[in-house]
Amino acid sequence: MNQQTISLLKKIEAEHGPSAFACSFGLEDMVLLDMISKHARRIEVFTLDTGRLPNETLDLLDIARDKYPVPIRVYFPESKLVEEWVEQNGPNGFYRSVSQRKQCCHIRKVLPLGRALSGKKSWVTGLRREQSLARQSLQIEEWDDSNGLKKFNPLLEWSLEDTWAYIRENNVPYNALHDRGYPSIGCAPCTRAVEPGQDIRAGRWWWEETTAKECGLHAPK
């Protein structure tokens, strides 16, 4: 499975460039960052700093920048839009309703993603099918209508066990929160640890009663 993924990354680099990898420093993204740095360095690596990330994620960004030879570009939300949203809703207004939470995600994630993908022909994600019900219909290669380019999910068929095995076998650094019961990590106020046996994304936006917890970066077709 490792070699298939590496071959796909090389194909993306050769045939679908310029390409960019959206790295959020979760477990899966660290696998791809390690592979890209070793086998497909022309795939640009970027991350979205929402301004509300956990310190552990920022610590891992520093570690990754020191360990890997590929540059990691950081995109921030537009400060004016954040200021206006906070003035209207308060710093934690996303707890009040799904619509307010999605507005916050749109400003802090979706719009910066659009800037990061500007001029690209494809982008790469660390999505896995088993992460949520909303991701069951994904394909390894898709057309992303929202951003007008191809989208690749090289780890789509990987299991959590596959992912951990690669991390351990290749001495890949990972987010310290994974050892504290956080299988999925987003912004600090919107993420918490899960209980054993709970859904992988149960700790994301836990106050919302929905089975399709997404921020808008990966809108379904």
N, C-alpha and C positions, 0 to 999 in steps of 0.2 A: 504493500500500500504506500509506503514511503516513496518508492521509486516512481510509482504512478503519479503521485502528487508533484514530485520534483520535475518529472517530464512535462506535466501540464504547466507548471510555472515557467519552464523554459520556452514552451510553445507560446504562452501569453506574451512573454518578453520579446520573442522573435516575430510573432505574427499579429499581435494586437496592441502594439505600442503606439504612442506612449501610454503606459499603464501605471496605475497607482494602487498601493495597498493601504487600506484603512485599518490602522493598528490601534486598538483600544487597550492593549496590554493585558487582555484576558489570557487564559490558558491557551486557547486555540491560536490567538494572534501571535503569541510568543513562538509557537511552532512554526508558523509561516514566516515570521521575522527571521528566525534561525535559518530556514530553508532559502529564503530570498537572499540573505547575506552571503550564503555559500554558493548558490547556484544561479541566481537571476538578479544580479545587482542593478540592472537597468530598470527594474520595476521600482518606481519611486515609492517611498514609505512616508506616510503622514499620520498624524494623530490629531484629534479634536480635543482641545482643552476647554471645557465648558465653563471653567471658573469655579466649579463645585466638585472637582474630583477628590477622591480620598488621598491623603498623604502617601499611602502605600502605593498608589498608582503613579504618583509623581516620583516617588523614590525609584520605582522600577524603570521609569523613563530615563532617569539619570544612569542607572545601571546599564540599560540597553545601549545608551549612547556611548558609554565607555567600552562595552564589549564588542559591539558590531560595527563593521566598517561602513555600512550604508548610512547616509544622512537621514535623519528623522525630522521632517518638517512639522511644525506645530501651528495649527490654525485656531484662532480664538473667535468667539462671537463678536459682532459689532457692538461696541460699548454703548452707543446711543440707543440701540434697540433694547439692550439689557436694562439700561437706566430707565427707559420709558416703561418697560414691563414691570420692573420692581416698584417704580413710583405708583403705578396703577394697582398692582396686586399684592405688594409686599414681598419681602425676600423669599418667603416660603409659601406663596400663593398657590403653588402647584398642588398642595394638599387639599385644596377646597373642591376641586372638580376635575374630571377627566379633561375637559376642554382647556382649562387653565394649565394643566400639566402638559398637554400637547403643544400649547402655545410656547411654553418654556422650552420644551424639547426642540421645537421648530427654530427658535431663535438661537439656542445654544449649540444645536447639533446639525439640523437639516440645512440651514442656510450656509454655515461654514463648510459643510460637505460639498455643497454646490460650488463654492469657490475652489475647494481642493481638487475637484474633478474637472474644472474648466480646462478645455483644450486636450483632455485625455480621450483615448479611444476605448479604454476599458478600465474596470477597477476590480480589485480582489478583496474578498472578505473571508473571515474565519467562521462563517455560519456552519452549523452542523444540523442535520435533519432531526436528530433526537432531542434537540434543545427545547423545542416547543411544538405544540399542535400547529401553530401558525406557519411553521417552517417545513411541514410535511410535503408540500407541493413544490418546493424549490428544486431547481435543476443545477447541475454543476456549471453549465453555461446558459446564461439567460440574456434577454434584452431588457435593459432597465429604462422603461418609458420615462420615469421621473427625471432622470439625468441625461437621457439620450445617448447611451453608450452601452457596451457589453459589460456584463457583470459575471464574475467567476467566483464560485464557492468551492475551492479545491478540497476542503476538508468535509464536504457535505456528508459523505458516507462513513466518516470516522466515528468510532465510539469514544466515549469518555476514557475507557481503558486504553484505546489506541493513543489518545492524546497524551495521557499521563506517561505511557511507555516511552513515547518519543522524548518527552521532557526529561525523563530520568536517564535514558540511554545517551542523550546528547548534552547532558549537563546544562540545560537551558534554564535561565533564571525565570522565576514566575512571581506573581503577585502574592505577597504575604497573606492577604485576606483569604486566599484559597485554603490555607491551613486553619482558618478560623470559621469555617462553615459557610463561606461565600462562593458558591459555584458560578454565579454570574455577578459581574461587578460593573456598576455604572456610576452615576453621581452619588456622592456621599449621603445626602439627605433622602435619596430615593432607592437606596439599597440596604438590605440588612441580611444577616445570616439566616439560613434555613435549618429546619429540624431534619434529622435523619429520615429518609424516605420521602421527603417533600419534593415537589416538582423543582427542576433545576432553576426555573425563573420565578419561583414563589417569593423570593426576596426582593424582586424588582416591583416597585410601585405596589407594595403589598396592601395598601388601603383601597385599591381598586378591585372590584369584583368582575374580573374578566379573565378569559383563558388566552387571550391574544395580546399579551403585554409587549408592545413595540413602541419605539420612540418616533418612528417615521423615517428613519434612515433606510429601513428595509420594508417599504410599503408593499403589500401583496399586490399581485397583478389583478 
